[in-house]
Structures are given as structure tokens and as C-alpha cells.
């Protein structure tokens, strides 16, 4: 349910804000937060993003690994900061 909700939300934001995702077409972004056992793939195609569960041994164009505190800071709003780079 979380995966589908996230996918719908991201696509809504892309459409309502006229965000150009063309440069991301055919790109795969992996996102993992080990403390939450969260492992997702973001696949971009045709000006849409598809969110899927990540399985081991997959190839990504970008692999993002976050700690719990960094991930939670993304939910707080526009003032982002990076932790342990």
C-alpha cells in the first residue's frame, strides 16, 4: 500500500507542477533505509515514475542509501540537510 501511495503522490506532483522528467527516462533509482527495512526502486518512463520493491542483485543508475534520521528529515519539508556524507 505504501509503495502505491508513494507512486501516485509522486506522479501527481510531477503532473501538477509540470516537472520535466524526460532526462530521467529509462533510469532506475534505488532507495534503501535499512533501519526501516525499506528498499524501493524508482523507474522513470514516459514522464511517469513507477515505484517497485527492490530485490537483491539489481542494477541501478543511482543507488541512494539513507540512515533513518536523514530519511525522516526528507518528510519535514523544504529545509533539507545531509547527515554522514
Rosetta blueprint (number, residue, H / E / L):
1 X L
2 X H
3 X H
4 X H
5 X H
6 X H
7 X H
8 X H
9 X H
10 X H
11 X H
12 X H
13 X H
14 X H
15 X H
16 X H
17 X L
18 X L
19 X L
20 X L
21 X L
22 X H
23 X H
24 X H
25 X L
26 X L
27 X L
28 X E
29 X E
30 X E
31 X E
32 X E
33 X E
34 X H
35 X H
36 X H
37 X L
38 X E
39 X E
40 X E
41 X E
42 X E
43 X E
44 X E
45 X E
46 X L
47 X L
48 X E
49 X E
50 X E
51 X E
52 X E
53 X E
54 X L
55 X L
56 X L
57 X L
58 X L
59 X L
60 X L
61 X L
62 X E
63 X E
64 X E
65 X E
66 X L
67 X L
68 X H
69 X H
70 X H
71 X H
72 X H
73 X H
74 X H
75 X L
76 X L
77 X L
78 X L
79 X L
80 X L
81 X L
82 X L
83 X L
84 X L
85 X L
